[in-house]
Amino acid sequence: MKIILAFLCIAPLALSARAEKDYSSSDSAAPPETKSRFAMLDDVRILANGLLQLGHGLKDFVHKTKGQMNDIFQKLYIFDRSFYELSLQTSEIKEEEEQLRQTTARLQINNEEIKNLSQEMNSKIEDLIQNKIQLQEKVWGLEDKVTKLAIIQPSMQETKEISSLKAFVEQQDNHIKQLLKIVEDQHVQLNRQHNQIMELEDKLNHMELQELAENSFTGEQTEPEAIPFPVRNTTAVTYKSDGAAPDCTALYHSGMQSNGVYTIKPNGSEAFDVYCEMKFGSSWTVIQNREDGSLDFNQTWDAYTNGFGDLNEEFWLGLNKTYSITKQGDYILRIELQDWKDNKRYIEYAFSLGGPETDYTLQLSRISGSIPNALPEQTELRFSTADRDMDVINDFSCPENYLGGWWHSECEETNLNGKYVAPRSRGRLDRRKGLYWKPKKGRYYLLKSTKIMIHPTDLKSFD
């Protein structure tokens, strides 16, 4: 730029010098020629016109350069602002992580306290049992003495001994009642703390899942080792006298220890075929299987009641058949899920299933699992289909809008009998009609395959 300005200043001087030189030479040459002077002026005009155009071009170039520099400054400002906002969000995330770590530490401390309290309660219960045994022995001795006294008249000393024993028994009985009351209160507190811990675990798992890419679970999940089932007071599932097995677990203990289709006959029901899957040293009765979308699960109420599909491929066993199995005793409900990246998760519930008079009402209580819960607990859920919707909320039918029969509550938890949708379908409406798992306050996770199976809680009945 400086070179161009210098050229613009020097050019007129050179031209004037050249003109003077030519003029002096013309004076010394004697006859002046007007024609050469005019030619020199034409050269000056051409040069001046070229310099003027060059000046205009430089001016336009300077304006364009200023505009580009202004755009660059504007973009740099936007970048600095975005970077600042990102820094603020990063700081908030770090604070939330620190709070989460502190919460986890408190949970670990509470867990240790609960373990210690449980051990103390067990010790007190053992002491109560020993006291009860001792009291029973004393009562038996007292009964023997009373029997003898009925034959012979007791002496004054024996009468005093009997009175003292009665007073001692009453005192011990009151003491036991007080201890039992304390144990019951502690048991209630333990249950409350356990529920709080379960809720916090669900929140922690939910926060981990929110960091995932959409439609995928975190990491690979290997199948867990065989776990002991909770044993409650229940009517044991036993063989019928004619040799028919009531479910797959009974078949396993009779020697049928490979996957496949078998015939069972629950108590009080007709015989029918089921698919049995061997897992954790036992056999589970499969009531639903989806793996490739080859079967349409948008079926009627009658189809869901009686069952549909191929037991060796995709199928729904049927509500009536499932109820005939579960009414024999207490069962565990296990749900296995696989996403489109072949990551696997599971969850298990203690559950109860009502009969046809209750529209097969389902009530769940989470036991364990590797995913957050997505189904309401301790709530009676009625089964619904598009042609028989039991719970229409605000004139909005869940089965009609989301397709497939299911235990809907508020049309937002999950639907494992929905339309089979591949990840390429990105529309929100299609995904909500699809096969998905939906934790509370979480995103929808599209699933590649699902399997629902049941197993009795009381394994001793098969020993």
C-alpha positions in Angstrom: 0.0 0.0 0.0 2.8 2.4 0.9 4.6 1.6 -2.4 1.5 2.4 -4.4 1.1 5.8 -2.6 4.7 6.6 -3.3 4.3 5.7 -6.9 1.2 8.0 -7.0 3.3 10.9 -5.6 6.4 10.3 -7.8 4.6 9.8 -11.1 3.5 13.5 -11.4 7.0 14.7 -10.6 8.5 12.4 -13.2 6.0 13.6 -15.8 6.7 17.2 -15.0 10.4 16.6 -15.2 10.0 14.8 -18.5 7.9 17.7 -19.8 10.5 20.3 -18.8 13.2 18.2 -20.4 11.3 17.9 -23.6 10.4 21.6 -23.5 14.1 22.6 -23.0 15.2 20.3 -25.8 12.6 21.8 -28.0 13.8 25.3 -27.2 17.4 24.4 -28.1 16.3 22.5 -31.2 14.9 25.8 -32.5 11.6 25.0 -34.3 8.9 24.0 -31.7 6.5 21.2 -32.8 3.0 21.6 -31.4 2.2 18.0 -32.5 4.7 16.4 -30.1 3.5 18.4 -27.2 0.0 17.2 -27.7 1.2 13.6 -27.9 2.9 14.0 -24.6 -0.3 15.4 -23.0 -2.2 12.3 -24.3 0.3 10.1 -22.6 -0.2 12.0 -19.4 -4.0 11.7 -19.6 -3.8 7.9 -20.3 -1.5 7.5 -17.3 -3.7 9.6 -15.1 -6.8 7.7 -16.2 -5.0 4.4 -15.4 -4.0 5.7 -12.0 -7.5 6.9 -11.3 -8.9 3.4 -12.1 -6.2 1.8 -9.9 -7.2 4.1 -7.1 -10.9 3.2 -7.4 -10.0 -0.5 -7.4 -7.8 -0.1 -4.3 -10.7 1.8 -2.6 -13.1 -1.1 -3.4 -10.6 -3.6 -2.1 -10.1 -1.7 1.1 -14.0 -1.6 1.7 -14.3 -5.3 1.0 -11.3 -6.0 3.4 -13.0 -4.0 6.1 -16.3 -5.9 5.7 -14.5 -9.2 5.9 -12.6 -8.1 9.0 -15.9 -7.0 10.6 -17.4 -10.5 9.9 -14.3 -12.2 11.4 -14.6 -10.0 14.5 -18.3 -10.8 14.8 -17.7 -14.6 14.5 -14.9 -14.3 17.1 -17.3 -12.6 19.5 -19.9 -15.3 19.0 -17.2 -18.0 19.5 -16.0 -16.3 22.8 -19.6 -16.1 24.1 -20.3 -19.7 23.2 -17.1 -20.8 24.9 -18.0 -18.8 28.0 -21.4 -20.5 28.2 -19.9 -23.9 27.7 -17.5 -23.2 30.5 -20.4 -22.3 32.8 -22.2 -25.6 31.8 -19.1 -27.6 32.5 -18.7 -26.0 35.9 -22.4 -27.0 36.7 -21.8 -30.5 35.6 -18.7 -30.8 37.8 -20.7 -29.5 40.7 -23.5 -32.1 40.1 -20.8 -34.9 39.8 -19.4 -33.8 43.2 -22.8 -33.8 44.8 -23.4 -37.3 43.3 -20.1 -38.6 44.8 -21.1 -37.2 48.2 -24.5 -38.8 47.9 -22.9 -42.1 47.0 -20.5 -41.9 50.0 -23.5 -41.2 52.3 -25.3 -44.2 50.8 -22.3 -46.4 51.5 -22.2 -45.2 55.1 -26.0 -45.8 55.5 -25.6 -49.3 54.0 -22.9 -50.1 56.6 -25.2 -48.8 59.4 -28.1 -50.9 58.1 -25.9 -54.0 58.0 -24.7 -53.4 61.6 -28.3 -52.8 62.7 -29.4 -55.9 61.0 -26.8 -58.0 62.7 -27.8 -56.5 66.0 -31.5 -57.3 65.3 -30.5 -60.9 64.4 -28.6 -61.2 67.7 -31.7 -59.9 69.6 -34.0 -62.3 67.8 -31.7 -65.2 68.7 -31.8 -64.1 72.3 -35.5 -63.9 72.2 -35.7 -67.4 70.8 -33.5 -68.7 73.5 -35.6 -67.0 76.1 -38.7 -68.4 74.6 -37.2 -71.9 74.7 -36.3 -71.5 78.3 -39.8 -70.2 79.2 -41.4 -73.1 77.4 -39.2 -75.5 79.4 -40.2 -73.7 82.6 -43.9 -73.8 81.6 -43.7 -77.5 80.8 -42.2 -78.1 84.3 -44.9 -75.9 85.8 -47.6 -78.0 84.0 -46.1 -81.1 85.4 -46.2 -79.7 88.9 -49.8 -78.5 88.4 -50.7 -82.0 87.3 -49.1 -83.4 90.5 -50.8 -80.8 92.6 -54.2 -81.9 91.2 -53.5 -85.3 92.8 -52.0 -84.3 96.1 -52.5 -81.1 98.0 -49.6 -78.7 97.6 -47.7 -77.4 100.5 -47.4 -73.7 101.3 -43.9 -73.6 99.9 -45.0 -75.1 96.6 -47.8 -72.7 96.4 -45.4 -69.8 96.8 -43.1 -71.3 94.2 -46.1 -71.5 91.7 -47.0 -67.9 92.4 -43.5 -66.7 91.9 -43.2 -68.8 88.7 -46.4 -67.2 87.3 -45.1 -63.7 88.1 -41.8 -64.6 86.5 -43.6 -65.9 83.4 -45.8 -62.8 83.1 -42.8 -60.6 83.5 -40.9 -62.4 80.8 -43.9 -62.3 78.5 -44.1 -58.5 78.9 -40.4 -58.3 78.3 -40.7 -60.3 75.1 -43.7 -58.2 73.9 -41.6 -55.1 74.4 -38.7 -56.6 72.5 -40.9 -57.7 69.7 -42.4 -54.1 69.4 -38.8 -52.7 69.2 -37.9 -55.3 66.6 -41.0 -54.4 64.5 -40.2 -50.7 64.7 -36.7 -51.3 63.6 -37.9 -53.5 60.8 -40.2 -50.7 59.6 -37.3 -48.3 59.7 -35.1 -50.7 57.8 -37.7 -51.1 55.1 -38.1 -47.3 54.8 -34.3 -46.9 54.5 -34.2 -49.8 52.0 -36.8 -48.1 49.8 -34.9 -44.8 50.0 -31.7 -46.6 49.0 -33.5 -48.3 46.1 -34.9 -44.9 44.9 -31.4 -43.4 45.1 -29.9 -46.3 43.2 -32.6 -45.8 40.5 -31.7 -42.1 40.3 -28.0 -43.0 40.0 -28.7 -45.5 37.3 -30.9 -43.0 35.5 -28.2 -40.3 35.6 -25.8 -42.8 34.1 -28.2 -43.7 31.3 -28.8 -40.1 30.4 -25.2 -39.8 29.4 -25.6 -42.5 26.7 -26.1 -42.1 23.0 -29.7 -42.3 22.1 -31.2 -45.8 21.7 -28.3 -47.5 23.5 -27.5 -48.8 26.9 -24.1 -48.2 28.5 -21.4 -50.8 27.9 -21.7 -54.6 27.7 -23.6 -56.4 30.4 -22.7 -60.0 31.1 -25.3 -62.3 32.4 -25.2 -62.5 36.3 -24.3 -65.5 38.2 -27.1 -67.7 39.6 -28.7 -65.7 42.5 -30.8 -67.1 45.3 -34.5 -66.5 44.9 -36.5 -64.9 47.8 -38.5 -67.5 49.5 -41.8 -66.5 51.0 -44.7 -68.4 52.5 -46.3 -69.9 49.4 -48.2 -72.8 48.2 -45.5 -75.1 46.8 -45.7 -76.0 43.1 -45.7 -79.8 43.0 -46.2 -82.6 40.5 -49.6 -84.0 39.8 -50.1 -87.6 40.6 -50.6 -88.5 36.9 -47.0 -87.2 36.2 -47.8 -84.0 34.3 -45.5 -81.1 35.2 -47.1 -77.7 36.3 -44.3 -75.6 34.7 -40.9 -75.6 33.1 -39.1 -75.6 36.5 -40.8 -78.9 37.4 -39.8 -80.3 34.0 -36.2 -79.4 34.7 -36.1 -81.3 38.0 -37.7 -84.3 36.3 -34.7 -84.5 33.9 -35.8 -82.3 31.0 -32.8 -80.0 31.0 -32.5 -78.5 27.5 -34.2 -75.6 25.7 -37.3 -76.3 23.7 -41.1 -76.7 23.5 -42.7 -78.9 26.2 -46.2 -79.7 27.3 -47.2 -78.7 30.9 -50.4 -79.1 32.9 -50.9 -76.6 35.7 -53.1 -77.5 38.6 -56.8 -77.1 37.7 -56.0 -76.3 34.0 -55.9 -78.1 30.7 -52.5 -79.1 29.2 -50.8 -76.8 26.8 -47.4 -76.2 25.2 -44.8 -73.7 26.4 -41.2 -72.8 25.6 -38.7 -73.6 28.4 -35.3 -71.8 28.6 -32.5 -73.2 30.8 -30.9 -70.4 32.9 -29.0 -70.2 36.3 -29.3 -74.0 37.0 -33.0 -74.2 36.4 -35.7 -73.7 33.7 -37.8 -70.7 33.1 -41.3 -70.6 31.4 -41.1 -68.0 28.6 -44.4 -65.9 28.2 -43.1 -63.5 25.5 -40.3 -63.4 22.9 -39.5 -60.8 20.3 -36.4 -60.8 18.2 -36.8 -59.7 14.6 -40.3 -58.1 14.1 -41.6 -61.0 12.1 -44.8 -61.1 14.1 -47.4 -58.3 14.4 -48.2 -57.7 18.1 -51.1 -55.3 17.3 -53.6 -58.0 18.2 -57.1 -58.2 19.7 -58.1 -58.9 23.3 -59.0 -62.5 22.4 -55.6 -63.0 20.8 -53.8 -61.7 23.9 -56.0 -63.8 26.1 -55.4 -67.1 24.3 -51.9 -66.4 22.9 -50.5 -66.1 19.3 -47.3 -66.7 17.4 -44.8 -69.6 17.0 -43.2 -70.9 20.3 -39.9 -71.5 18.4 -39.8 -67.9 17.1 -41.8 -64.8 18.2 -44.9 -65.4 20.3 -47.1 -64.3 23.2 -48.1 -67.2 25.4 -51.4 -65.9 26.5 -52.8 -64.2 29.6 -55.1 -67.1 30.5 -52.2 -69.7 30.3 -49.9 -67.4 32.3 -52.5 -66.9 35.0 -53.1 -70.7 35.2 -49.4 -71.1 36.0 -48.9 -68.2 38.4 -52.0 -69.0 40.5 -50.3 -72.1 41.7 -47.9 -70.1 43.9 -45.5 -67.1 44.1 -43.4 -66.4 40.9 -40.6 -64.1 39.8 -41.1 -62.1 36.6 -37.8 -61.5 34.6 -37.6 -59.1 31.7 -34.5 -59.3 29.4 -33.8 -56.5 26.9 -31.3 -56.0 24.1 -30.7 -52.7 22.2 -29.6 -52.2 18.6 -25.9 -52.3 19.7 -26.4 -55.8 21.2 -26.1 -54.5 24.7 -28.1 -56.6 27.2 -29.9 -55.6 30.4 -32.4 -57.3 32.7 -34.8 -56.6 35.6 -36.7 -58.9 38.0 -39.9 -58.3 39.9 -42.0 -60.1 42.5 -45.4 -60.0 41.0 -49.0 -61.1 41.1 -51.4 -61.6 38.2 -55.2 -61.4 38.5 -57.6 -63.6 36.6 -60.0 -62.7 33.8 -62.5 -61.2 36.2 -59.9 -58.5 37.0 -58.8 -58.0 33.4 -55.6 -59.7 34.4 -54.5 -57.0 36.8 -50.7 -56.9 37.3 -48.9 -55.7 40.5 -45.1 -55.5 40.6 -42.4 -55.1 43.2 -38.8 -54.7 41.9 -36.2 -57.2 43.3 -33.1 -56.6 41.3 -31.8 -55.6 37.8 -29.2 -53.8 35.7 -31.6 -51.1 34.4 -33.7 -48.4 36.1 -37.3 -49.4 36.7 -39.8 -48.3 34.0 -43.0 -49.9 35.3 -45.1 -48.6 38.3 -44.6 -50.5 41.5 -47.3 -51.4 44.1 -49.9 -50.3 41.6 -52.7 -52.4 40.0 -52.2 -52.2 36.2 -55.1 -53.5 34.0 -54.3 -55.1 30.7 -55.6 -53.2 27.6 -55.8 -53.7 23.9 -57.0 -51.4 21.1 -60.4 -53.1 21.0 -60.8 -53.3 24.8 -59.2 -50.4 26.6 -59.8 -50.5 30.3 -58.0 -47.2 31.2 -58.7 -44.4 28.7 -57.1 -41.3 30.2 -58.4 -37.9 29.0 -60.1 -39.6 26.0 -56.7 -40.9 24.9 -56.4 -44.6 24.2 -52.9 -46.1 24.9 -53.3 -49.3 22.9 -54.9 -47.5 19.9 -52.2 -44.8 19.7 -49.2 -46.8 20.8 -50.2 -50.2 19.3 -50.0 -53.6 21.0 -51.7 -54.9 24.2 -50.0 -54.0 27.5 -50.5 -53.1 31.2 -50.7 -49.4 30.5 -51.0 -46.9 33.4 -50.4 -43.3 32.0 -49.2 -44.2 28.5 -45.7 -43.3 29.2 -43.7 -45.9 31.1 -42.9 -48.6 28.6 -44.5 -50.9 26.0 -42.8 -54.2 25.1 -45.6 -55.3 22.8 -45.5 -52.2 20.6 -44.6 -51.8 16.9 -41.2 -53.2 15.9 -39.2 -50.1 14.8 -35.6 -50.0 13.6 -33.3 -47.1 14.6 -33.5 -45.5 11.2 -37.0 -44.3 12.0 -36.3 -41.0 13.7 -39.8 -39.6 14.0 -40.9 -39.1 17.6 -44.4 -40.5 16.9 -43.0 -43.6 15.3 -40.6 -44.2 18.2 -43.4 -43.9 20.8 -45.3 -46.5 18.9 -42.3 -48.7 18.8 -40.7 -51.3 21.1 -39.1 -49.3 23.8 -38.0 -49.1 27.5 -38.8 -45.8 29.2 -37.4 -45.1 32.7 -39.0 -42.2 34.6 -37.7 -38.8 33.4 -35.5 -40.6 30.8 -35.5 -40.9 27.1 -37.0 -43.7 25.0 -34.7 -46.6 24.2 -35.6 -48.5 21.1 -35.1 -52.2 21.6 -34.0 -55.0 19.2 -35.3 -57.9 21.2 -37.2 -58.6 24.4 -38.0 -61.7 26.5 -40.4 -62.1 29.4 -40.2 -65.3 31.6 -41.4 -66.5 35.0 -40.0 -68.8 37.7 -41.4 -70.0 41.0 -39.8 -68.4 44.1 -39.9 -71.7 46.1 -37.2 -74.0 44.8 -37.5 -76.4 47.7 -40.7 -77.9 46.3 -38.6 -79.6 43.6 -35.9 -81.2 45.8 
